[in-house]
Amino acid sequence: MQQLVSWGAAGAMVFGGVVPYIPQYRDIRRTQNAEGFSTYVCLVLLVANILRILFWFGRRFESPLLWQSIIMIITMLLMLKLCTEVRVSNELNIKRRSFAAADSKDEEIKAPPKRSYLDFDLNYFWHWSKFTDYVQCVLTFTGVTGYITYLWLDSSFFVETLGFLAVFTEAMLGVPQLYRNYQNMSTEGMSVKMVLMWTSGDTFKTVYFILNQAPFQFSICGLLQVFVDIAILLQVYLYSHYPQKPVPHTAHPASTKAL
């Protein structure tokens, strides 16, 4: 029975993190509208989980946590692919924003640009019109950080810092949403159900870290993540019971976090 519980907990750790994104993925696919989901969520989770995998090479932790990162990376790439396809199909006059474009001029979506890693527009970073541009960016980041990690793998200070950056980045995932709610003085457009799923998942994850004696970085940042989730839930209560003066909001495809 104890072994069965252990397997169940490990399975929950591996796949539990992606569960909140399943209804989000289905909703975007059904409505063909990705405006309620911020692709910056994908960026943060991709960076965090790539760094966590690199941390594993310097300090081995439990396999379920490693597999969790792999599954999450795949999930975020799928989310990016869907959001990009939906956004492009909905914008008839969209201009191509490439991670690596040979020209400084924008090109129409039907005209594939020449690609070069030496010329890209930072103003449109992570707002590109082709999924392959995101893949190129992720591969570049993985290659650079992987090479640096290989060079400094014998440094315990570097390895521990890498681990802290990995989990701290993930812990900060809810901060943009927290700040956006504060700016708008409202939580309109944010799914409370999704926030509750995040809170329960982060709580379970933090308890798992503590009970299984995961590296201290995991436990500390897990607690921080729970506090951020609770703060967002407090905003839901405050802004629903004590409505504030509405703030004009300009719709932007990457302005919110999908919660």
C-alpha positions as CSV (number, residue, x, y, z in Angstrom):
1,M,0.0,0.0,0.0
2,Q,2.8,2.4,0.9
3,Q,4.5,1.7,-2.5
4,L,1.2,2.3,-4.3
5,V,0.8,5.6,-2.6
6,S,4.3,6.5,-3.5
7,W,3.7,5.7,-7.1
8,G,0.5,7.7,-7.1
9,A,2.3,10.8,-5.6
10,A,5.0,10.5,-8.2
11,G,2.5,10.3,-11.0
12,A,0.7,13.3,-9.6
13,M,3.9,15.2,-9.6
14,V,4.8,14.3,-13.2
15,F,1.4,15.1,-14.7
16,G,-0.3,17.4,-12.1
17,G,1.5,20.5,-13.3
18,V,0.0,20.3,-16.8
19,V,-3.6,19.6,-15.8
20,P,-4.6,23.3,-15.4
21,Y,-3.6,23.8,-19.1
22,I,-5.9,21.1,-20.5
23,P,-9.1,23.0,-20.1
24,Q,-7.3,26.2,-21.3
25,Y,-6.1,24.3,-24.4
26,R,-9.5,22.9,-25.2
27,D,-11.2,26.3,-24.7
28,I,-8.8,28.1,-27.0
29,R,-9.2,25.4,-29.6
30,R,-13.0,25.5,-29.3
31,T,-13.4,29.3,-29.4
32,Q,-10.5,29.9,-31.7
33,N,-9.6,32.8,-29.4
34,A,-6.3,33.0,-27.5
35,E,-6.6,36.6,-26.1
36,G,-7.2,35.3,-22.6
37,F,-3.9,33.4,-22.5
38,S,-0.5,35.0,-22.1
39,T,2.3,33.4,-24.0
40,Y,4.6,34.8,-21.4
41,V,3.3,32.0,-19.2
42,C,4.9,29.6,-21.6
43,L,8.1,31.6,-21.7
44,V,8.5,31.6,-17.9
45,L,7.7,27.9,-17.6
46,L,10.0,26.9,-20.5
47,V,12.9,28.9,-18.9
48,A,12.2,27.5,-15.5
49,N,12.0,23.9,-16.6
50,I,15.0,24.0,-18.9
51,L,17.1,25.4,-16.0
52,R,15.7,22.7,-13.7
53,I,16.8,19.9,-16.1
54,L,20.3,21.5,-16.3
55,F,20.3,21.6,-12.5
56,W,19.7,17.9,-12.5
57,F,23.1,17.3,-14.2
58,G,24.8,19.1,-11.3
59,R,22.7,17.8,-8.5
60,R,20.6,14.7,-9.0
61,F,17.1,15.0,-7.6
62,E,14.1,12.6,-7.8
63,S,13.2,11.3,-11.3
64,P,9.5,12.4,-11.0
65,L,10.7,16.1,-10.8
66,L,12.9,15.6,-13.9
67,W,10.0,14.0,-15.8
68,Q,7.7,16.8,-14.7
69,S,10.0,19.3,-16.4
70,I,10.1,17.3,-19.6
71,I,6.3,17.0,-19.7
72,M,5.8,20.7,-18.9
73,I,8.2,21.8,-21.7
74,I,6.3,19.6,-24.2
75,T,3.0,21.1,-22.9
76,M,4.1,24.7,-23.2
77,L,5.3,24.1,-26.8
78,L,1.9,22.7,-27.7
79,M,0.2,25.7,-26.1
80,L,2.5,28.0,-28.1
81,K,1.8,26.2,-31.3
82,L,-2.0,26.5,-30.8
83,C,-1.9,30.1,-29.7
84,T,0.3,31.1,-32.6
85,E,-2.0,29.3,-35.1
86,V,-5.1,30.8,-33.7
87,R,-3.7,34.3,-33.5
88,V,-2.4,34.3,-37.1
89,S,-5.7,32.9,-38.4
90,N,-7.6,35.6,-36.6
91,E,-5.5,38.5,-37.8
92,L,-6.0,38.8,-41.6
93,N,-3.6,41.6,-42.1
94,I,-0.9,40.4,-39.6
95,K,2.7,41.3,-40.2
96,R,5.3,38.7,-39.7
97,R,7.4,39.1,-36.6
98,S,10.3,36.8,-36.7
99,F,12.8,35.8,-34.1
100,A,15.4,36.0,-36.8
101,A,14.5,38.1,-39.8
102,A,17.0,39.1,-42.4
103,D,15.3,42.5,-43.0
104,S,14.2,45.1,-40.6
105,K,11.0,45.5,-42.6
106,D,7.9,43.5,-41.7
107,E,6.8,41.0,-44.3
108,E,3.3,39.8,-45.0
109,I,2.4,36.5,-43.5
110,K,2.4,34.8,-46.9
111,A,6.0,35.8,-47.7
112,P,8.4,33.7,-45.7
113,P,11.4,35.7,-44.6
114,K,15.0,34.8,-44.7
115,R,16.2,33.9,-41.2
116,S,19.2,35.1,-39.4
117,Y,20.0,35.0,-35.7
118,L,22.0,38.2,-36.1
119,D,19.0,40.5,-36.7
120,F,15.7,40.5,-34.7
121,D,13.4,43.1,-33.4
122,L,13.4,43.2,-29.5
123,N,10.1,45.2,-29.6
124,Y,8.4,42.1,-30.9
125,F,10.2,39.5,-28.8
126,W,7.9,36.6,-28.0
127,H,5.2,38.0,-30.3
128,W,6.1,36.1,-33.4
129,S,3.8,34.8,-36.1
130,K,5.4,31.4,-36.7
131,F,5.8,28.6,-34.2
132,T,9.2,27.7,-35.6
133,D,10.5,31.1,-34.3
134,Y,9.6,30.1,-30.8
135,V,11.3,26.7,-31.2
136,Q,14.5,28.5,-32.5
137,C,14.5,30.7,-29.5
138,V,14.0,27.8,-27.1
139,L,16.8,25.8,-28.7
140,T,19.1,28.8,-28.7
141,F,18.5,29.4,-25.0
142,T,19.0,25.7,-24.2
143,G,22.2,25.5,-26.2
144,V,23.7,28.6,-24.5
145,T,22.7,27.7,-21.0
146,G,23.7,24.1,-21.5
147,Y,27.2,25.1,-22.7
148,I,27.6,27.4,-19.7
149,T,26.4,24.7,-17.4
150,Y,28.9,22.2,-18.9
151,L,31.8,24.6,-18.3
152,W,30.8,25.4,-14.6
153,L,29.4,22.0,-13.7
154,D,32.1,21.4,-11.1
155,S,31.3,24.6,-9.2
156,S,28.9,23.8,-6.4
157,F,28.0,27.6,-6.1
158,F,27.0,27.7,-9.8
159,V,24.9,24.5,-9.6
160,E,23.1,25.7,-6.5
161,T,22.5,29.1,-8.0
162,L,21.2,27.4,-11.2
163,G,18.7,25.4,-9.1
164,F,17.5,28.5,-7.3
165,L,17.0,30.4,-10.5
166,A,15.0,27.5,-12.0
167,V,12.5,27.3,-9.1
168,F,12.4,31.0,-8.4
169,T,11.5,31.7,-12.0
170,E,8.6,29.3,-11.8
171,A,7.6,30.8,-8.4
172,M,7.2,34.2,-10.0
173,L,4.8,32.9,-12.6
174,G,1.8,34.5,-10.9
175,V,3.3,37.9,-10.2
176,P,2.4,39.4,-13.7
177,Q,-1.2,38.4,-13.1
178,L,-1.1,39.8,-9.5
179,Y,0.2,43.1,-10.8
180,R,-2.3,43.2,-13.7
181,N,-5.2,42.7,-11.3
182,Y,-3.8,45.5,-9.1
183,Q,-3.5,47.9,-12.1
184,N,-7.0,47.1,-13.3
185,M,-8.5,47.0,-9.8
186,S,-10.4,44.0,-11.0
187,T,-10.0,40.3,-11.7
188,E,-12.4,40.3,-14.6
189,G,-11.4,37.9,-17.3
190,M,-9.4,35.7,-15.0
191,S,-10.6,32.1,-14.2
192,V,-11.1,31.7,-10.5
193,K,-11.4,27.9,-11.0
194,M,-8.0,27.9,-12.6
195,V,-6.5,29.8,-9.7
196,L,-7.9,27.3,-7.3
197,M,-6.3,24.5,-9.3
198,W,-3.0,26.3,-9.2
199,T,-3.2,26.8,-5.5
200,S,-4.1,23.2,-4.7
201,G,-1.4,21.9,-7.1
202,D,1.3,24.2,-5.7
203,T,0.4,23.2,-2.2
204,F,0.6,19.5,-3.0
205,K,3.9,20.1,-4.8
206,T,5.4,22.0,-1.9
207,V,4.4,19.3,0.6
208,Y,5.9,16.7,-1.7
209,F,9.2,18.7,-1.8
210,I,9.4,18.9,2.0
211,L,8.4,15.2,2.7
212,N,10.8,13.9,0.1
213,Q,13.7,16.2,1.2
214,A,14.1,17.8,-2.2
215,P,16.8,20.4,-2.6
216,F,16.0,23.4,-0.3
217,Q,15.5,25.7,-3.3
218,F,12.4,23.7,-4.3
219,S,10.7,23.9,-0.9
220,I,11.4,27.7,-0.4
221,C,10.2,28.7,-3.9
222,G,7.2,26.3,-3.6
223,L,6.1,28.1,-0.5
224,L,6.5,31.5,-2.3
225,Q,4.4,30.2,-5.2
226,V,1.6,29.2,-2.8
227,F,1.7,32.7,-1.2
228,V,1.4,34.3,-4.6
229,D,-1.6,32.1,-5.4
230,I,-3.3,33.0,-2.1
231,A,-2.6,36.7,-2.8
232,I,-4.4,36.4,-6.2
233,L,-7.4,34.7,-4.4
234,L,-7.5,37.6,-1.9
235,Q,-7.7,40.0,-4.9
236,V,-10.7,38.0,-6.2
237,Y,-12.4,38.4,-2.8
238,L,-11.5,42.1,-2.4
239,Y,-12.4,43.2,-5.9
240,S,-15.7,41.3,-6.0
241,H,-16.9,42.5,-2.5
242,Y,-15.3,46.0,-2.7
243,P,-15.4,47.0,-6.4
244,Q,-12.9,49.7,-7.3
245,K,-13.1,52.3,-10.0
246,P,-12.7,50.4,-13.4
247,V,-9.5,51.1,-15.3
248,P,-9.6,51.2,-19.1
249,H,-8.0,48.1,-20.5
250,T,-6.6,47.7,-23.9
251,A,-6.8,44.2,-25.2
252,H,-3.5,42.5,-26.1
253,P,-2.9,38.9,-26.9
254,A,-0.1,38.6,-24.4
255,S,-1.4,40.8,-21.6
256,T,-2.7,38.2,-19.1
257,K,-1.8,35.0,-17.5
258,A,-4.0,32.0,-18.1
259,L,-5.2,31.0,-14.6
